[in-house]
Amino acid sequence: MEEEQYNIGKELAKKKVLSILTPNLELQGDIYNAKLFSCDRDGRNWLYSDVEGYLGFIIDYQNKTKYLIIYDNQSFEKLFQYELYNEFLNTYDELSPEFRSFEIDSGFMGFQFDIKEDAVNFDLIIKRLSGLTNELFSKPRAKEDGKAKSELAHMYCKKLKEKFGVEEKYDEKYAEDGTSIL
């Protein structure tokens, strides 16, 4: 029952996040309850930043980039935004079942997830989309043209299969409703 309520609350929060995104921004996958930590170059002392909320992987088609964004879990105000760099996956690491970290200029940032499954699901989004989104930017925006969305979805599934050896099933109805193809 508790897990069911958690999932219902998370789904409602996801709908709220989707409703506040501008047309050039697109949420990939799900949102995850997370707390933000930082650490110096030595990697010994992790400090809690007092920032926590819904973490999402966002693609910005206008600026042709991708972000990790934390939204406040009450007001849905943007609390944290980090632009992913090209070699992001080289420093992205699992430090515990619920904690992920990555390198920044002055040290490290980390996310502590409420539950292990969220951390694992977030890993899948990061690993699948970090390297692929640059290829997607050269295609027309999917929301603006139904045919372009269909072509984009097929191209995306092909890239996933090539990169991960996983065959993704393409559902025409799912592609047309404006959600992401994952």
Salt bridges, closest charged atoms under 4 A:
ASP30 OD2 - LYS10 NZ 3.61
GLU94 OE1 - ARG100 NH2 3.79
GLU103 OE2 - ARG41 NH1 2.63
ASP118 OD1 - LYS10 NZ 2.74
ASP123 OD1 - ARG100 NE 2.85
GLU135 OE1 - LYS159 NZ 3.85
GLU162 OE1 - LYS159 NZ 3.94
GLU167 OE1 - LYS161 NZ 3.77
GLU168 OE2 - ARG128 NH2 3.27
